[in-house]
């Protein structure tokens, strides 16, 4: 995932991103490497954007 995708907003649902976060933790066995930590942080930002988008749409 590129930083550019974060500036456009999330194109995936929060559920999709959450599933990817869960898969990352499963692959990592509960301990993230530096690279996995960076990926995790990007995913969390994308997840938060998706949540915000869903709330705005619901309003």
C-alpha positions in Angstrom: 0.0 0.0 0.0 1.4 3.3 -1.0 1.1 6.5 1.0 -0.7 8.0 -2.0 -3.6 5.7 -1.4 -4.0 7.2 2.1 -4.4 10.7 0.7 -7.2 9.6 -1.6 -9.1 8.0 1.3 -9.9 4.4 1.8 -11.2 2.6 -1.2 -11.8 -0.6 0.9 -14.3 -1.1 3.6 -13.3 -1.1 7.3 -14.1 -4.8 7.4 -11.8 -5.6 4.5 -8.9 -3.6 6.0 -9.6 -5.2 9.4 -9.4 -8.6 7.9 -6.0 -7.7 6.4 -4.8 -6.5 9.8 -5.9 -9.8 11.4 -4.1 -11.8 8.6 -1.0 -9.8 9.2 -1.0 -10.6 12.9 -1.6 -14.3 12.2 1.3 -14.4 9.7 3.5 -12.6 12.1 2.7 -15.0 15.0 1.9 -12.0 17.3 5.2 -10.3 17.0 5.7 -7.8 14.2 9.0 -7.1 12.5 9.9 -3.5 11.6 8.6 -3.9 8.1 5.4 -5.6 9.4 5.0 -2.8 11.9 5.2 -0.2 9.1 2.5 -2.1 7.1 0.4 -2.4 10.3 0.5 1.3 10.9 -0.5 2.1 7.3 -3.4 -0.4 7.6 -4.6 1.2 10.8 -4.6 4.6 9.2 -6.6 3.2 6.2 -9.0 1.4 8.6 -9.6 4.7 10.5 -10.3 6.5 7.2 -12.8 3.8 6.2 -14.5 4.1 9.5 -14.8 7.9 9.1 -16.1 7.5 5.6 -18.8 5.0 6.8 -19.9 7.4 9.5 -20.1 10.3 7.1 -22.1 8.3 4.7 -24.5 7.1 7.4 -25.1 10.7 8.5 
